[in-house]
């Protein structure tokens, strides 16, 4: 599908669900994504968390070695360090996708009463196994020491 065609269909869906006029949607949608691109590329923010949706983050992938075996030849290539864009959906978004059921009571940038607050996700980090993890926020333990 062509980008302009997708934009008009996407804007039509936003108009249908929100009631905002189509001309406004056609102007605002590209501007929102351009702003997100700008913030991530210029490293103004290490991540962009969107409540009830997920988190976009730029991560550093360190220099690493890869072994290639082909027809008996064994070679080791050093891959340079790069930056990658990662997206981590919220648990409820993942459940909606797996269940193929959209929940209209949840809105982006608005915390649903049943949701846990979105954790800090700037600590998304690369692991050599190809997985991306989100480091949990360290919480202070309340002291339960009581003096009698």
N, C-alpha and C positions, 0 to 999 in steps of 0.2 A: 504494500500500500504506500502510495506517495505521501511524503510528510505533510503537504498542504491538505490533502484529503483527510488524513488522520486528524490533523488539527481541527478542521471544520467539524468532523464527527465527534471529536472529543469535546469541543466547545458546545456542540448541540446537546450532548449529554449533561454538561454542566448547567446549561440553560434550563433543561428539562427538570433537573433535580433542585436547582437553587432559585430559579426565577430571575437571575441576572440577565441583562440583555446580551444578545449574541455579539454585538460589536465590542462591548466591554470585555467579554470572555476572550475573543480573538486577539485583543490587545494585551490582556493581562497574563494569559497562560504562557506565551513565549517569554514575557518579561520575568515571570517568576522563575522559570528554568534558567534563563540567562543569569539572573542574580545568584542562583544556587551554583551555577558553573563558576561565576566570578569568585564567590566566597571560597570555594574549594580550590580553585586554581591559584589564587593569590594567597592562599593559606591564611585568610582572615579568621577563619574558624577551622579547627581540625576536623570537626564533624557537624552535620546538620541533623539534629534529632527532630522528627515529626511525630508528635503524639498520635497514637492509634494507627500508625503507618509503619515507621521504621527509622533507621539512621543511615545516612550517607556519610562515609568517612574516607579520607585519604590515608593510606598506610604506607609505610616504608618497607619494602621487601629487600633484605640485605643481599649482598653478593653471595653467590652460592655455586657449588660445583654440581654438574650433572654428568652422569656416566651414560654413554651411548654405546651399545653393542649392536653391531650390524655385520652380518656375514663373517663372524669370527674376529672382526676388528673391534678392539675395545678402546674407546676414546673418552677423555674427560674434558668437558668444556666448562669454562668459568663464565657464568651468566652475571652480567653487571647488576648493580643495585638499581632498583626502579621504584617508582611510586605507583600504587594501584588504587583504584576506586572500589570500595566495598559497600555493599548494602546489607544491613541486618534488619529483617522485618521484626516487628513486635510479635510476641507470642499469639496474641489474638488475631493479628493479621494472618499469621501462618495457619492458625486453626480455620479461619475463614476460607483461605485458599485450599487447604486440604479437604474441607467439607463442602467446597463449592457452593457456599451460601454467604451472600452479602448481608451484613448486619447494618441496616440504615440508622440505627441509634448511635453508632460510633461516628465521630467526625474527626478529621485530621486537625491537629493543633488544639484539640479539646480532650481533656482526660475524662474517659467514661467512668462512672462510679464503680464499676466492677473491676477496672484495671488497676494493676499496681503502677506506681509512678515509673516513668521511663528512667532507666539508670544512666549514669554518665557513660557515654560510649566512646569518649575520646581515646580510651585505652584499647581500642580494637587493635590487635597486634597480629603479626604474621607468625605462623608456625611452619617450620620446614615441611611438615606433612601435607601442606596445601590447605589446611583448615584455618579459619579465622575465628578467634575467640574474643569474647568481650570480658575484660577483666572486671570482676565485681568491685563495687565501691567498698572500701574498708570502713566498717562502722566501729565506733567506740563501744566497748562493752561497759554496761552500767555496773557499777560496783554493788555487789549484794552483801558486802561485809557489814555485819551488824555488831555493834559492841553492846554487850549486856551488862 
